[in-house]
Amino acid sequence: MEKVIWVRSFEKSLGSKENDGLSMVNKYLEEGWKVKHISACSMSDSTISGQAYIVIEKDAD
């Protein structure tokens, strides 16, 4: 089984308190899922904001 999770990084100076998705990734990793693929890129012209998608997988029991 596979899942795709979007992760976003924001400029903290803007006061953004949105969920970046990393807590969800960490939860799955703690449950035994493994990272299969990560792809990342920048967001707009910002050098400190970006986004990624992470493909995780777990063997079917």
Backbone as XML, in Angstrom:
<?xml version="1.0"?>
<chain id="A" units="angstrom">
  <residue number="1" name="MET">
    <atom name="N" x="0.842" y="-1.167" z="0.000"/>
    <atom name="CA" x="0.000" y="0.000" z="0.000"/>
    <atom name="C" x="0.890" y="1.234" z="0.000"/>
  </residue>
  <residue number="2" name="GLU">
    <atom name="N" x="0.480" y="2.272" z="-0.720"/>
    <atom name="CA" x="1.212" y="3.532" z="-0.787"/>
    <atom name="C" x="0.305" y="4.704" z="-0.438"/>
  </residue>
  <residue number="3" name="LYS">
    <atom name="N" x="0.917" y="5.751" z="0.084"/>
    <atom name="CA" x="0.223" y="7.012" z="0.345"/>
    <atom name="C" x="1.127" y="8.145" z="-0.119"/>
  </residue>
  <residue number="4" name="VAL">
    <atom name="N" x="0.528" y="9.228" z="-0.578"/>
    <atom name="CA" x="1.273" y="10.421" z="-0.962"/>
    <atom name="C" x="0.875" y="11.537" z="-0.005"/>
  </residue>
  <residue number="5" name="ILE">
    <atom name="N" x="1.871" y="12.190" z="0.587"/>
    <atom name="CA" x="1.612" y="13.270" z="1.545"/>
    <atom name="C" x="2.333" y="14.522" z="1.052"/>
  </residue>
  <residue number="6" name="TRP">
    <atom name="N" x="1.596" y="15.638" z="0.973"/>
    <atom name="CA" x="2.192" y="16.918" z="0.595"/>
    <atom name="C" x="2.723" y="17.603" z="1.843"/>
  </residue>
  <residue number="7" name="VAL">
    <atom name="N" x="3.928" y="18.135" z="1.758"/>
    <atom name="CA" x="4.564" y="18.845" z="2.860"/>
    <atom name="C" x="4.937" y="20.232" z="2.355"/>
  </residue>
  <residue number="8" name="ARG">
    <atom name="N" x="4.635" y="21.237" z="3.164"/>
    <atom name="CA" x="4.951" y="22.621" z="2.775"/>
    <atom name="C" x="5.765" y="23.294" z="3.856"/>
  </residue>
  <residue number="9" name="SER">
    <atom name="N" x="6.705" y="24.107" z="3.459"/>
    <atom name="CA" x="7.524" y="24.886" z="4.374"/>
    <atom name="C" x="7.204" y="26.354" z="4.156"/>
  </residue>
  <residue number="10" name="PHE">
    <atom name="N" x="6.927" y="27.068" z="5.239"/>
    <atom name="CA" x="6.515" y="28.468" z="5.136"/>
    <atom name="C" x="7.547" y="29.384" z="5.756"/>
  </residue>
  <residue number="11" name="GLU">
    <atom name="N" x="7.499" y="30.641" z="5.347"/>
    <atom name="CA" x="8.309" y="31.661" z="5.995"/>
    <atom name="C" x="7.722" y="31.914" z="7.373"/>
  </residue>
  <residue number="12" name="LYS">
    <atom name="N" x="8.474" y="31.615" z="8.401"/>
    <atom name="CA" x="7.981" y="31.810" z="9.765"/>
    <atom name="C" x="7.784" y="33.280" z="10.097"/>
  </residue>
  <residue number="13" name="SER">
    <atom name="N" x="8.472" y="34.161" z="9.402"/>
    <atom name="CA" x="8.325" y="35.586" z="9.683"/>
    <atom name="C" x="6.931" y="36.096" z="9.325"/>
  </residue>
  <residue number="14" name="LEU">
    <atom name="N" x="6.214" y="35.347" z="8.493"/>
    <atom name="CA" x="4.861" y="35.752" z="8.120"/>
    <atom name="C" x="3.837" y="35.346" z="9.172"/>
  </residue>
  <residue number="15" name="GLY">
    <atom name="N" x="4.288" y="34.632" z="10.199"/>
    <atom name="CA" x="3.390" y="34.229" z="11.263"/>
    <atom name="C" x="2.475" y="33.086" z="10.888"/>
  </residue>
  <residue number="16" name="SER">
    <atom name="N" x="2.826" y="32.331" z="9.884"/>
    <atom name="CA" x="1.990" y="31.218" z="9.432"/>
    <atom name="C" x="1.971" y="30.109" z="10.480"/>
  </residue>
  <residue number="17" name="LYS">
    <atom name="N" x="0.789" y="29.654" z="10.831"/>
    <atom name="CA" x="0.654" y="28.578" z="11.799"/>
    <atom name="C" x="-0.016" y="27.364" z="11.163"/>
  </residue>
  <residue number="18" name="GLU">
    <atom name="N" x="-0.004" y="27.309" z="9.834"/>
    <atom name="CA" x="-0.626" y="26.194" z="9.138"/>
    <atom name="C" x="0.147" y="24.909" z="9.388"/>
  </residue>
  <residue number="19" name="ASN">
    <atom name="N" x="-0.553" y="23.804" z="9.309"/>
    <atom name="CA" x="0.068" y="22.493" z="9.427"/>
    <atom name="C" x="0.918" y="22.253" z="8.186"/>
  </residue>
  <residue number="20" name="ASP">
    <atom name="N" x="2.194" y="21.948" z="8.381"/>
    <atom name="CA" x="3.083" y="21.756" z="7.235"/>
    <atom name="C" x="3.075" y="20.325" z="6.714"/>
  </residue>
  <residue number="21" name="GLY">
    <atom name="N" x="2.452" y="19.393" z="7.430"/>
    <atom name="CA" x="2.364" y="18.012" z="6.979"/>
    <atom name="C" x="3.398" y="17.084" z="7.585"/>
  </residue>
  <residue number="22" name="LEU">
    <atom name="N" x="4.434" y="17.636" z="8.215"/>
    <atom name="CA" x="5.485" y="16.783" z="8.762"/>
    <atom name="C" x="5.012" y="15.928" z="9.929"/>
  </residue>
  <residue number="23" name="SER">
    <atom name="N" x="4.089" y="16.420" z="10.727"/>
    <atom name="CA" x="3.592" y="15.611" z="11.843"/>
    <atom name="C" x="2.879" y="14.368" z="11.326"/>
  </residue>
  <residue number="24" name="MET">
    <atom name="N" x="2.191" y="14.500" z="10.195"/>
    <atom name="CA" x="1.514" y="13.344" z="9.604"/>
    <atom name="C" x="2.546" y="12.324" z="9.089"/>
  </residue>
  <residue number="25" name="VAL">
    <atom name="N" x="3.594" y="12.816" z="8.447"/>
    <atom name="CA" x="4.651" y="11.926" z="7.960"/>
    <atom name="C" x="5.285" y="11.194" z="9.141"/>
  </residue>
  <residue number="26" name="ASN">
    <atom name="N" x="5.603" y="11.925" z="10.195"/>
    <atom name="CA" x="6.215" y="11.311" z="11.382"/>
    <atom name="C" x="5.312" y="10.256" z="12.001"/>
  </residue>
  <residue number="27" name="LYS">
    <atom name="N" x="4.011" y="10.509" z="12.030"/>
    <atom name="CA" x="3.061" y="9.546" z="12.584"/>
    <atom name="C" x="3.113" y="8.235" z="11.807"/>
  </residue>
  <residue number="28" name="TYR">
    <atom name="N" x="3.101" y="8.325" z="10.482"/>
    <atom name="CA" x="3.163" y="7.115" z="9.664"/>
    <atom name="C" x="4.490" y="6.380" z="9.846"/>
  </residue>
  <residue number="29" name="LEU">
    <atom name="N" x="5.595" y="7.124" z="9.923"/>
    <atom name="CA" x="6.898" y="6.485" z="10.111"/>
    <atom name="C" x="6.964" y="5.743" z="11.443"/>
  </residue>
  <residue number="30" name="GLU">
    <atom name="N" x="6.373" y="6.313" z="12.483"/>
    <atom name="CA" x="6.325" y="5.645" z="13.783"/>
    <atom name="C" x="5.490" y="4.367" z="13.730"/>
  </residue>
  <residue number="31" name="GLU">
    <atom name="N" x="4.528" y="4.310" z="12.804"/>
    <atom name="CA" x="3.670" y="3.135" z="12.658"/>
    <atom name="C" x="4.284" y="2.079" z="11.728"/>
  </residue>
  <residue number="32" name="GLY">
    <atom name="N" x="5.509" y="2.296" z="11.275"/>
    <atom name="CA" x="6.188" y="1.296" z="10.477"/>
    <atom name="C" x="6.188" y="1.523" z="8.973"/>
  </residue>
  <residue number="33" name="TRP">
    <atom name="N" x="5.629" y="2.635" z="8.514"/>
    <atom name="CA" x="5.671" y="2.959" z="7.093"/>
    <atom name="C" x="7.097" y="3.361" z="6.733"/>
  </residue>
  <residue number="34" name="LYS">
    <atom name="N" x="7.453" y="3.229" z="5.457"/>
    <atom name="CA" x="8.788" y="3.590" z="4.982"/>
    <atom name="C" x="8.672" y="4.584" z="3.833"/>
  </residue>
  <residue number="35" name="VAL">
    <atom name="N" x="9.646" y="5.486" z="3.759"/>
    <atom name="CA" x="9.673" y="6.470" z="2.674"/>
    <atom name="C" x="10.148" y="5.770" z="1.402"/>
  </residue>
  <residue number="36" name="LYS">
    <atom name="N" x="9.362" y="5.916" z="0.354"/>
    <atom name="CA" x="9.701" y="5.328" z="-0.940"/>
    <atom name="C" x="10.313" y="6.379" z="-1.874"/>
  </residue>
  <residue number="37" name="HIS">
    <atom name="N" x="9.796" y="7.618" z="-1.812"/>
    <atom name="CA" x="10.240" y="8.659" z="-2.736"/>
    <atom name="C" x="9.939" y="10.031" z="-2.146"/>
  </residue>
  <residue number="38" name="ILE">
    <atom name="N" x="10.823" y="10.980" z="-2.387"/>
    <atom name="CA" x="10.599" y="12.377" z="-2.011"/>
    <atom name="C" x="10.948" y="13.247" z="-3.215"/>
  </residue>
  <residue number="39" name="SER">
    <atom name="N" x="10.083" y="14.201" z="-3.522"/>
    <atom name="CA" x="10.358" y="15.172" z="-4.574"/>
    <atom name="C" x="10.031" y="16.552" z="-4.019"/>
  </residue>
  <residue number="40" name="ALA">
    <atom name="N" x="10.960" y="17.495" z="-4.157"/>
    <atom name="CA" x="10.768" y="18.821" z="-3.568"/>
    <atom name="C" x="11.090" y="19.921" z="-4.564"/>
  </residue>
  <residue number="41" name="CYS">
    <atom name="N" x="10.492" y="21.096" z="-4.325"/>
    <atom name="CA" x="10.793" y="22.270" z="-5.137"/>
    <atom name="C" x="10.470" y="23.520" z="-4.325"/>
  </residue>
  <residue number="42" name="SER">
    <atom name="N" x="10.950" y="24.664" z="-4.815"/>
    <atom name="CA" x="10.670" y="25.928" z="-4.141"/>
    <atom name="C" x="9.252" y="26.392" z="-4.453"/>
  </residue>
  <residue number="43" name="MET">
    <atom name="N" x="8.753" y="27.311" z="-3.627"/>
    <atom name="CA" x="7.435" y="27.912" z="-3.848"/>
    <atom name="C" x="7.644" y="29.367" z="-4.226"/>
  </residue>
  <residue number="44" name="SER">
    <atom name="N" x="7.146" y="29.771" z="-5.350"/>
    <atom name="CA" x="7.251" y="31.137" z="-5.879"/>
    <atom name="C" x="8.708" y="31.600" z="-5.902"/>
  </residue>
  <residue number="45" name="ASP">
    <atom name="N" x="8.943" y="32.853" z="-5.585"/>
    <atom name="CA" x="10.300" y="33.397" z="-5.635"/>
    <atom name="C" x="11.012" y="33.326" z="-4.286"/>
  </residue>
  <residue number="46" name="SER">
    <atom name="N" x="10.389" y="32.759" z="-3.299"/>
    <atom name="CA" x="10.973" y="32.708" z="-1.967"/>
    <atom name="C" x="12.082" y="31.660" z="-1.901"/>
  </residue>
  <residue number="47" name="THR">
    <atom name="N" x="13.168" y="32.027" z="-1.242"/>
    <atom name="CA" x="14.272" y="31.069" z="-1.083"/>
    <atom name="C" x="14.115" y="30.208" z="0.167"/>
  </residue>
  <residue number="48" name="ILE">
    <atom name="N" x="13.140" y="30.541" z="1.026"/>
    <atom name="CA" x="12.971" y="29.754" z="2.249"/>
    <atom name="C" x="11.591" y="29.103" z="2.355"/>
  </residue>
  <residue number="49" name="SER">
    <atom name="N" x="10.809" y="29.150" z="1.302"/>
    <atom name="CA" x="9.517" y="28.461" z="1.281"/>
    <atom name="C" x="9.569" y="27.402" z="0.191"/>
  </residue>
  <residue number="50" name="GLY">
    <atom name="N" x="9.073" y="26.233" z="0.516"/>
    <atom name="CA" x="9.099" y="25.154" z="-0.463"/>
    <atom name="C" x="7.991" y="24.160" z="-0.223"/>
  </residue>
  <residue number="51" name="GLN">
    <atom name="N" x="7.903" y="23.206" z="-1.113"/>
    <atom name="CA" x="6.909" y="22.156" z="-0.975"/>
    <atom name="C" x="7.508" y="20.850" z="-1.461"/>
  </residue>
  <residue number="52" name="ALA">
    <atom name="N" x="6.954" y="19.761" z="-1.001"/>
    <atom name="CA" x="7.441" y="18.443" z="-1.399"/>
    <atom name="C" x="6.290" y="17.466" z="-1.338"/>
  </residue>
  <residue number="53" name="TYR">
    <atom name="N" x="6.429" y="16.384" z="-2.079"/>
    <atom name="CA" x="5.530" y="15.281" z="-1.834"/>
    <atom name="C" x="6.379" y="14.088" z="-1.448"/>
  </residue>
  <residue number="54" name="ILE">
    <atom name="N" x="5.866" y="13.342" z="-0.504"/>
    <atom name="CA" x="6.568" y="12.183" z="0.032"/>
    <atom name="C" x="5.673" y="10.975" z="-0.202"/>
  </residue>
  <residue number="55" name="VAL">
    <atom name="N" x="6.210" y="9.976" z="-0.866"/>
    <atom name="CA" x="5.492" y="8.724" z="-1.078"/>
    <atom name="C" x="5.968" y="7.751" z="-0.008"/>
  </residue>
  <residue number="56" name="ILE">
    <atom name="N" x="5.022" y="7.268" z="0.788"/>
    <atom name="CA" x="5.359" y="6.285" z="1.809"/>
    <atom name="C" x="4.681" y="4.974" z="1.466"/>
  </residue>
  <residue number="57" name="GLU">
    <atom name="N" x="5.229" y="3.882" z="1.971"/>
    <atom name="CA" x="4.652" y="2.577" z="1.669"/>
    <atom name="C" x="4.718" y="1.682" z="2.895"/>
  </residue>
  <residue number="58" name="LYS">
    <atom name="N" x="3.819" y="0.721" z="2.901"/>
    <atom name="CA" x="3.797" y="-0.274" z="3.965"/>
    <atom name="C" x="3.350" y="-1.591" z="3.350"/>
  </residue>
  <residue number="59" name="ASP">
    <atom name="N" x="4.041" y="-2.647" z="3.721"/>
    <atom name="CA" x="3.670" y="-3.968" z="3.212"/>
    <atom name="C" x="2.288" y="-4.350" z="3.717"/>
  </residue>
  <residue number="60" name="ALA">
    <atom name="N" x="1.494" y="-4.932" z="2.842"/>
    <atom name="CA" x="0.167" y="-5.409" z="3.243"/>
    <atom name="C" x="0.343" y="-6.647" z="4.121"/>
  </residue>
  <residue number="61" name="ASP">
    <atom name="N" x="-0.278" y="-6.629" z="5.268"/>
    <atom name="CA" x="-0.167" y="-7.761" z="6.204"/>
    <atom name="C" x="-1.206" y="-8.812" z="5.927"/>
  </residue>
</chain>
